[in-house]
Amino acid sequence: MSYKLTGPRSYLTSTMSERFDCYYCRENLHGKKYVKKDDKHVCPKCFDKLCANTCAECKKPIGADSKELHHKNRHWHEDCFRCAKCYKPLASEPFNARDDGKIMCGKCGAREDGNRCQGCYKVVMPGSQNVEYKNKVWHEDCFKCFECKQPIRTKSFLAKGEDIYCAPCNDKKFAKKCFHCKQAITSGGISYQDQPWHSECFVCHTCRKSLASTRFTSHENNVYCVDCFKTDVAKKCHGCKNPITGFGHGTNVVNYEGYSWHEYCFNCKKCSLSLANKRFVISGEHIYCPDCAKKL
């Protein structure tokens, strides 16, 4: 910004032999100091009273004996021309004239015009350490986790609405908890009976092998891999003596008086007719169709 500094007024002294007077009071100015204002000759007293500009800061006249600064049709005493924020004298310094009429030094002007931190609402000075996120800016130490209040800095974070969370606090507050270990599931995981599990927690009750991405079955609220279920849990078919797992070809089961059969094993002992969903006769440990039973 530029301004003009004038005064103390460059008094003129009349040396003319002919008489000439102050434009206002008609005092004879011959041999006296006077001020020329708009081609008019004015004595210092009338100048201060009638012609002096009013200081934009103190609202007092800027007399003929004072140094005057002016900028864009506004005028100041030299001592009144100072920063509106820090009051630093600006008569010989660069300054910033704002739209609201305030005069500021370069430093205060930069602060006033700079981006404001979303945390403390103070100005983020150019070149300072800051964080920009979604077109907003924070001082580095003001960009904090909403939960633990610690600065994020170089750590990963997640946003929930307008709030920022560091990864540990986000996991603690929002992540699903494993049904087995009750700890947060931060990645992956599986769902079983509407409950979330870590993959490493969802294991066979007997051999502790992970059941993620493999076939399994349950018995009395425990889960088993196919091999352990066959060996330790599954009933044995009364016909073929193999485990009834419920997998594959042996999905359907026939139960009768404490015995179990694969559906495909539930056949007449004599003629091999399938008796699933049909009348049958049991004799000893064997089953027969009604016709074969009559021939026993």
TIBADREN-464907 format. One record per residue (C-alpha): residue in one letter; residue number from 1; x, y, z. Coordinates in Angstrom, 3 decimals. Each point is the difference from the previous one (the first is absolute). Last residue first. Layout:
% TIBADREN-464907
+---------+-----+----------+----------+----------+
: residuo : num :       c1 :       c2 :       c3 :
+---------+-----+----------+----------+----------+
:       A : NUM :        X :        Y :        Z :
...
+---------+-----+----------+----------+----------+
% end
This chain:
% TIBADREN-464907
+---------+-----+----------+----------+----------+
: residuo : num :       c1 :       c2 :       c3 :
+---------+-----+----------+----------+----------+
:       L : 296 :  -39.045 : -115.112 :    8.628 :
:       K : 295 :   -2.243 :   -0.042 :   -3.054 :
:       K : 294 :   -2.517 :    2.496 :    1.362 :
:       A : 293 :    2.853 :    2.484 :    0.681 :
:       C : 292 :    0.920 :   -0.126 :   -3.668 :
:       D : 291 :   -3.437 :    1.292 :   -1.000 :
:       P : 290 :   -0.126 :    2.647 :    2.756 :
:       C : 289 :    3.401 :    1.465 :   -0.984 :
:       Y : 288 :    2.738 :   -0.991 :    2.333 :
:       I : 287 :    2.237 :    1.653 :    2.567 :
:       H : 286 :    2.911 :   -1.575 :    1.843 :
:       E : 285 :    1.393 :    0.145 :    3.539 :
:       G : 284 :   -2.441 :   -2.532 :    1.423 :
:       S : 283 :   -3.036 :    0.125 :   -2.207 :
:       I : 282 :   -1.276 :    3.372 :   -1.123 :
:       V : 281 :   -3.010 :    0.211 :   -2.307 :
:       F : 280 :   -0.520 :    2.732 :   -2.587 :
:       R : 279 :   -2.638 :    2.378 :   -1.342 :
:       K : 278 :    1.323 :    2.609 :   -2.401 :
:       N : 277 :    1.469 :    3.523 :    0.242 :
:       A : 276 :    3.494 :   -1.400 :   -0.536 :
:       L : 275 :   -0.329 :   -3.777 :   -0.453 :
:       S : 274 :    2.282 :   -0.396 :   -2.974 :
:       L : 273 :   -0.313 :   -3.577 :   -1.297 :
:       S : 272 :    3.171 :   -1.992 :    0.658 :
:       C : 271 :   -1.886 :   -3.356 :   -0.398 :
:       K : 270 :    1.107 :   -1.698 :    3.253 :
:       K : 269 :    1.307 :    2.700 :    2.322 :
:       C : 268 :   -2.648 :    2.458 :   -1.177 :
:       N : 267 :    1.622 :    3.395 :   -0.434 :
:       F : 266 :    0.805 :    3.027 :    2.177 :
:       C : 265 :    3.552 :    0.383 :   -1.308 :
:       Y : 264 :   -0.895 :    2.715 :   -2.576 :
:       E : 263 :   -1.738 :    1.964 :    2.734 :
:       H : 262 :    3.128 :   -0.187 :    2.091 :
:       W : 261 :   -1.064 :   -1.843 :    3.078 :
:       S : 260 :   -0.522 :    0.796 :    3.668 :
:       Y : 259 :   -0.919 :   -2.151 :    2.979 :
:       G : 258 :   -1.503 :    1.174 :    3.282 :
:       E : 257 :   -3.471 :   -1.360 :   -0.689 :
:       Y : 256 :   -0.097 :    1.142 :   -3.641 :
:       N : 255 :    1.865 :    2.796 :   -1.751 :
:       V : 254 :    0.305 :    0.385 :   -3.778 :
:       V : 253 :    2.494 :    2.538 :   -1.325 :
:       N : 252 :    0.154 :    2.126 :   -3.149 :
:       T : 251 :    3.303 :    1.717 :   -0.910 :
:       G : 250 :    2.000 :   -3.113 :   -0.672 :
:       H : 249 :    0.894 :    0.744 :   -3.613 :
:       G : 248 :    1.862 :    3.179 :    0.934 :
:       F : 247 :    0.175 :    1.034 :    3.615 :
:       G : 246 :   -2.357 :   -0.909 :    2.863 :
:       T : 245 :    2.871 :   -1.636 :    1.823 :
:       I : 244 :   -1.365 :   -3.478 :    0.701 :
:       P : 243 :    3.164 :   -1.865 :    0.885 :
:       N : 242 :    0.534 :   -3.461 :   -1.565 :
:       K : 241 :   -1.461 :   -3.207 :    1.494 :
:       C : 240 :   -1.606 :   -0.918 :   -3.366 :
:       G : 239 :   -3.497 :   -0.800 :    1.349 :
:       H : 238 :   -0.231 :    1.318 :    3.515 :
:       C : 237 :    1.621 :    3.220 :   -1.258 :
:       K : 236 :    2.352 :    1.357 :    2.604 :
:       K : 235 :   -0.899 :    3.194 :    1.840 :
:       A : 234 :    2.289 :    2.969 :   -0.553 :
:       V : 233 :    1.907 :    1.542 :    2.891 :
:       D : 232 :    3.607 :   -1.083 :    0.374 :
:       T : 231 :    1.244 :   -1.478 :   -3.265 :
:       K : 230 :   -2.429 :    1.348 :   -2.575 :
:       F : 229 :   -0.189 :    3.403 :    1.689 :
:       C : 228 :    3.769 :    0.133 :    0.266 :
:       D : 227 :    0.397 :   -0.646 :   -3.742 :
:       V : 226 :   -2.744 :    2.407 :   -1.062 :
:       C : 225 :    1.347 :    2.905 :    2.057 :
:       Y : 224 :   -1.932 :    0.645 :    3.144 :
:       V : 223 :   -2.080 :    2.801 :    1.523 :
:       N : 222 :   -1.358 :    0.007 :    3.543 :
:       N : 221 :   -3.470 :    1.088 :    1.128 :
:       E : 220 :   -1.156 :   -3.598 :    0.654 :
:       H : 219 :    1.208 :   -1.214 :   -3.401 :
:       S : 218 :    1.048 :    2.122 :   -2.942 :
:       T : 217 :    1.250 :   -0.679 :   -3.498 :
:       F : 216 :    2.958 :    1.052 :   -2.094 :
:       R : 215 :    1.040 :    0.404 :   -3.616 :
:       T : 214 :    2.951 :    2.269 :   -0.759 :
:       S : 213 :    0.585 :    3.689 :   -0.752 :
:       A : 212 :    0.559 :    0.900 :    3.664 :
:       L : 211 :   -0.077 :   -3.109 :    2.175 :
:       S : 210 :    3.389 :    0.567 :    1.579 :
:       K : 209 :    1.419 :   -3.158 :    1.589 :
:       R : 208 :   -0.434 :   -0.213 :    3.763 :
:       C : 207 :    0.034 :   -3.848 :   -0.089 :
:       T : 206 :   -3.083 :   -0.592 :    2.158 :
:       H : 205 :   -2.206 :    3.102 :    0.054 :
:       C : 204 :    0.929 :    0.826 :   -3.583 :
:       V : 203 :    0.924 :    3.649 :   -0.422 :
:       F : 202 :   -1.678 :    3.399 :   -0.464 :
:       C : 201 :    2.447 :    2.086 :    2.016 :
:       E : 200 :    2.567 :    0.385 :   -2.811 :
:       S : 199 :   -2.680 :    1.220 :   -2.400 :
:       H : 198 :   -1.045 :    2.568 :    2.591 :
:       W : 197 :   -3.684 :   -0.501 :    0.723 :
:       P : 196 :   -3.214 :    1.957 :   -0.497 :
:       Q : 195 :   -3.357 :   -1.437 :    1.197 :
:       D : 194 :   -3.113 :   -0.427 :   -2.143 :
:       Q : 193 :    0.168 :   -3.800 :    0.320 :
:       Y : 192 :    3.510 :    0.097 :   -1.434 :
:       S : 191 :    1.597 :    3.094 :   -1.533 :
:       I : 190 :    3.599 :    0.135 :   -1.134 :
:       G : 189 :    2.970 :    2.293 :    0.532 :
:       G : 188 :    1.920 :    2.146 :   -2.444 :
:       S : 187 :    1.509 :    3.106 :    1.509 :
:       T : 186 :   -0.180 :    1.982 :    3.237 :
:       I : 185 :   -2.064 :   -2.423 :    2.067 :
:       A : 184 :    0.068 :    1.502 :    3.481 :
:       Q : 183 :    0.602 :   -2.334 :    2.946 :
:       K : 182 :   -2.722 :   -1.998 :    1.786 :
:       C : 181 :    2.085 :   -3.210 :   -0.259 :
:       H : 180 :   -2.773 :   -2.347 :   -1.208 :
:       F : 179 :   -2.821 :    2.160 :   -1.366 :
:       C : 178 :    2.549 :    2.324 :   -1.625 :
:       K : 177 :   -0.917 :    3.630 :    0.498 :
:       K : 176 :   -1.195 :    2.147 :   -2.915 :
:       A : 175 :    1.939 :    3.235 :   -0.533 :
:       F : 174 :   -1.517 :    3.340 :    1.079 :
:       K : 173 :    1.410 :    1.216 :    3.316 :
:       K : 172 :    3.084 :   -2.120 :    0.579 :
:       D : 171 :    0.881 :   -0.289 :   -3.672 :
:       N : 170 :   -0.417 :    3.746 :   -0.532 :
:       C : 169 :    2.042 :    0.687 :    3.121 :
:       P : 168 :    2.862 :   -2.200 :   -1.233 :
:       A : 167 :   -0.136 :    1.469 :   -3.561 :
:       C : 166 :    0.036 :    3.651 :    1.060 :
:       Y : 165 :   -3.413 :    1.628 :   -0.171 :
:       I : 164 :   -1.148 :    3.192 :   -1.749 :
:       D : 163 :   -3.471 :    1.485 :    0.507 :
:       E : 162 :   -2.119 :    1.852 :   -2.582 :
:       G : 161 :   -1.880 :   -3.128 :   -1.078 :
:       K : 160 :    2.142 :   -2.925 :    1.087 :
:       A : 159 :    3.460 :    0.499 :   -1.465 :
:       L : 158 :    2.779 :   -2.568 :    0.195 :
:       F : 157 :    3.643 :    0.417 :    0.955 :
:       S : 156 :    3.484 :   -1.278 :   -0.800 :
:       K : 155 :    2.876 :    1.430 :    2.010 :
:       T : 154 :    2.386 :    2.648 :   -1.365 :
:       R : 153 :   -1.293 :    2.905 :    2.140 :
:       I : 152 :   -3.189 :   -1.223 :    1.706 :
:       P : 151 :    0.281 :    2.246 :    3.046 :
:       Q : 150 :   -1.389 :   -1.685 :    3.163 :
:       K : 149 :   -3.497 :    0.932 :    1.202 :
:       C : 148 :   -0.800 :   -3.638 :    0.906 :
:       E : 147 :   -3.515 :   -0.040 :   -1.525 :
:       F : 146 :   -0.194 :    2.801 :   -2.582 :
:       C : 145 :    3.505 :   -0.825 :   -1.235 :
:       K : 144 :    1.899 :    3.214 :   -0.567 :
:       F : 143 :    0.916 :    2.376 :   -2.844 :
:       C : 142 :    0.804 :    2.915 :    2.315 :
:       D : 141 :    3.707 :   -0.881 :    0.346 :
:       E : 140 :    0.526 :    0.193 :   -3.780 :
:       H : 139 :   -1.907 :    3.279 :   -0.222 :
:       W : 138 :   -3.183 :   -0.805 :   -1.874 :
:       V : 137 :   -1.287 :    0.626 :   -3.524 :
:       K : 136 :   -3.190 :   -0.764 :   -1.885 :
:       N : 135 :   -0.485 :   -0.922 :   -3.657 :
:       K : 134 :   -0.804 :   -3.624 :    0.872 :
:       Y : 133 :    3.176 :   -0.405 :    2.058 :
:       E : 132 :    2.972 :    2.366 :    0.238 :
:       V : 131 :    2.440 :   -0.387 :    2.888 :
:       N : 130 :    2.377 :    2.719 :    1.158 :
:       Q : 129 :    3.623 :    0.771 :    0.803 :
:       S : 128 :    0.546 :    3.714 :   -0.680 :
:       G : 127 :    1.022 :    1.349 :   -3.411 :
:       P : 126 :   -2.914 :    2.416 :   -0.269 :
:       M : 125 :   -1.469 :    0.735 :    3.444 :
:       V : 124 :   -3.042 :   -1.979 :    1.070 :
:       V : 123 :   -2.239 :    2.630 :    1.579 :
:       K : 122 :   -1.705 :   -0.907 :    3.256 :
:       Y : 121 :   -3.241 :   -1.959 :    0.054 :
:       C : 120 :    1.433 :   -2.433 :    2.596 :
:       G : 119 :   -0.930 :   -3.285 :   -1.702 :
:       Q : 118 :   -1.265 :    0.949 :   -3.455 :
:       C : 117 :    3.092 :    2.174 :   -0.467 :
:       R : 116 :   -0.689 :    3.233 :   -1.855 :
:       N : 115 :    1.379 :    0.669 :   -3.452 :
:       G : 114 :    1.936 :    3.246 :   -0.350 :
:       D : 113 :   -1.398 :    3.499 :   -0.573 :
:       E : 112 :    0.297 :    1.244 :    3.570 :
:       R : 111 :    3.341 :   -1.650 :    0.576 :
:       A : 110 :    1.426 :    1.361 :   -3.235 :
:       G : 109 :   -1.233 :    3.488 :    0.885 :
:       C : 108 :    1.576 :   -0.279 :    3.437 :
:       K : 107 :    3.389 :   -0.793 :   -1.536 :
:       G : 106 :   -0.168 :    2.622 :   -2.752 :
:       C : 105 :   -0.957 :    2.822 :    2.366 :
:       M : 104 :   -3.648 :    0.907 :    0.135 :
:       I : 103 :   -2.234 :    2.907 :   -1.020 :
:       K : 102 :   -3.707 :   -0.554 :    0.530 :
:       G : 101 :   -2.468 :    1.396 :   -2.526 :
:       D : 100 :   -2.281 :   -3.045 :   -0.143 :
:       D :  99 :    1.431 :   -0.886 :   -3.414 :
:       R :  98 :    3.470 :   -0.289 :    1.497 :
:       A :  97 :    3.012 :    2.255 :   -0.514 :
:       N :  96 :    3.179 :   -2.038 :    0.581 :
:       F :  95 :    3.223 :    1.720 :    0.973 :
:       P :  94 :    3.655 :    0.288 :   -0.932 :
:       E :  93 :    1.958 :    2.038 :    2.575 :
:       S :  92 :    1.230 :    3.618 :    0.227 :
:       A :  91 :   -3.094 :    1.636 :    1.481 :
:       L :  90 :   -1.246 :   -3.383 :    1.233 :
:       P :  89 :    0.249 :    0.319 :    3.766 :
:       K :  88 :   -0.825 :   -3.403 :    1.641 :
:       Y :  87 :   -3.369 :    0.086 :    1.698 :
:       C :  86 :   -0.196 :   -3.840 :    0.136 :
:       K :  85 :   -3.462 :   -0.394 :   -1.507 :
:       A :  84 :   -1.044 :    3.284 :   -1.639 :
:       C :  83 :    3.559 :    0.501 :   -1.257 :
:       R :  82 :    1.144 :    3.632 :    0.158 :
:       F :  81 :   -0.512 :    3.374 :   -1.676 :
:       C :  80 :   -0.930 :    2.001 :    3.072 :
:       D :  79 :    3.562 :    1.200 :    0.666 :
:       E :  78 :    0.305 :    1.400 :   -3.541 :
:       H :  77 :   -3.353 :    1.724 :    0.323 :
:       W :  76 :   -2.383 :   -1.675 :   -2.393 :
:       H :  75 :   -1.946 :    0.683 :   -3.199 :
:       R :  74 :   -2.422 :   -1.911 :   -2.202 :
:       N :  73 :   -0.613 :    0.721 :   -3.676 :
:       K :  72 :    1.537 :   -3.283 :   -1.152 :
:       H :  71 :    3.081 :    0.256 :    2.216 :
:       H :  70 :    1.228 :    3.046 :    1.886 :
:       L :  69 :    2.767 :    0.742 :    2.437 :
:       E :  68 :    0.415 :    3.367 :    1.743 :
:       K :  67 :    2.872 :    1.435 :    1.976 :
:       S :  66 :   -1.266 :    2.674 :    2.345 :
:       D :  65 :    0.731 :    3.759 :    0.182 :
:       A :  64 :   -2.795 :    0.934 :   -2.404 :
:       G :  63 :   -2.490 :   -1.863 :    2.133 :
:       I :  62 :   -1.518 :   -3.431 :   -0.545 :
:       P :  61 :   -3.434 :    0.542 :    1.494 :
:       K :  60 :   -1.195 :   -2.552 :    2.582 :
:       K :  59 :   -1.940 :   -3.170 :   -0.782 :
:       C :  58 :    2.589 :   -2.156 :    1.844 :
:       E :  57 :    0.315 :   -2.680 :   -2.690 :
:       A :  56 :   -1.250 :    1.436 :   -3.297 :
:       C :  55 :    1.762 :    3.304 :    0.770 :
:       T :  54 :   -2.073 :    2.945 :   -1.214 :
:       N :  53 :    1.473 :    2.095 :   -2.814 :
:       A :  52 :    0.930 :    3.613 :    0.777 :
:       C :  51 :   -1.710 :    2.764 :   -1.961 :
:       L :  50 :   -2.178 :    2.007 :    2.370 :
:       K :  49 :    1.461 :    0.094 :    3.495 :
:       D :  48 :    3.542 :   -1.204 :   -0.562 :
:       F :  47 :    0.258 :    1.993 :   -3.238 :
:       C :  46 :   -1.525 :    3.051 :    1.621 :
:       K :  45 :    2.704 :    0.032 :    2.672 :
:       P :  44 :    2.816 :   -0.778 :   -2.432 :
:       C :  43 :   -0.936 :    2.952 :   -2.270 :
:       V :  42 :   -1.508 :   -0.941 :   -3.321 :
:       H :  41 :    0.979 :    0.973 :   -3.535 :
:       K :  40 :   -2.330 :   -1.666 :   -2.485 :
:       D :  39 :    1.188 :   -1.945 :   -3.026 :
:       D :  38 :   -1.745 :   -3.112 :    1.347 :
:       K :  37 :    1.777 :    0.469 :    3.333 :
:       K :  36 :    3.184 :    2.064 :    0.215 :
:       V :  35 :    1.122 :    0.244 :    3.578 :
:       Y :  34 :    1.275 :    3.210 :    1.633 :
:       K :  33 :    3.009 :    1.325 :    1.835 :
:       K :  32 :    0.288 :    3.747 :    0.400 :
:       G :  31 :    1.871 :    2.837 :   -1.776 :
:       H :  30 :   -3.210 :    1.289 :   -1.590 :
:       L :  29 :   -2.811 :   -2.299 :    1.101 :
:       N :  28 :   -2.486 :    2.786 :    0.786 :
:       E :  27 :   -2.881 :   -1.625 :    1.805 :
:       R :  26 :   -3.043 :   -0.274 :   -2.240 :
:       C :  25 :   -1.535 :   -2.629 :    2.313 :
:       Y :  24 :   -0.841 :   -2.513 :   -2.705 :
:       Y :  23 :    2.185 :    0.476 :   -3.081 :
:       C :  22 :    2.870 :    1.231 :    2.116 :
:       D :  21 :    1.197 :    3.319 :   -1.467 :
:       F :  20 :    2.203 :    1.457 :   -2.694 :
:       R :  19 :    1.732 :    3.403 :    0.023 :
:       E :  18 :    2.563 :    0.921 :   -2.597 :
:       S :  17 :    3.687 :   -0.181 :    0.888 :
:       M :  16 :    0.156 :   -3.716 :   -0.495 :
:       T :  15 :    2.189 :   -1.922 :    2.364 :
:       S :  14 :   -2.720 :   -2.238 :    1.435 :
:       T :  13 :    1.268 :   -3.013 :    1.827 :
:       L :  12 :   -1.183 :   -3.439 :   -1.054 :
:       Y :  11 :   -0.518 :   -2.739 :    2.472 :
:       S :  10 :    0.712 :   -3.512 :   -1.097 :
:       R :   9 :   -2.440 :   -1.682 :    2.341 :
:       P :   8 :    1.596 :   -2.334 :    2.471 :
:       G :   7 :   -0.794 :   -1.577 :   -2.199 :
:       T :   6 :   -0.957 :   -2.672 :   -2.560 :
:       L :   5 :    0.171 :   -3.789 :   -0.191 :
:       K :   4 :   -1.633 :   -1.765 :   -2.894 :
:       Y :   3 :   -1.179 :   -3.582 :    0.083 :
:       S :   2 :    0.642 :   -3.180 :   -1.895 :
:       M :   1 :   -1.129 :   -3.555 :    0.627 :
+---------+-----+----------+----------+----------+
% end
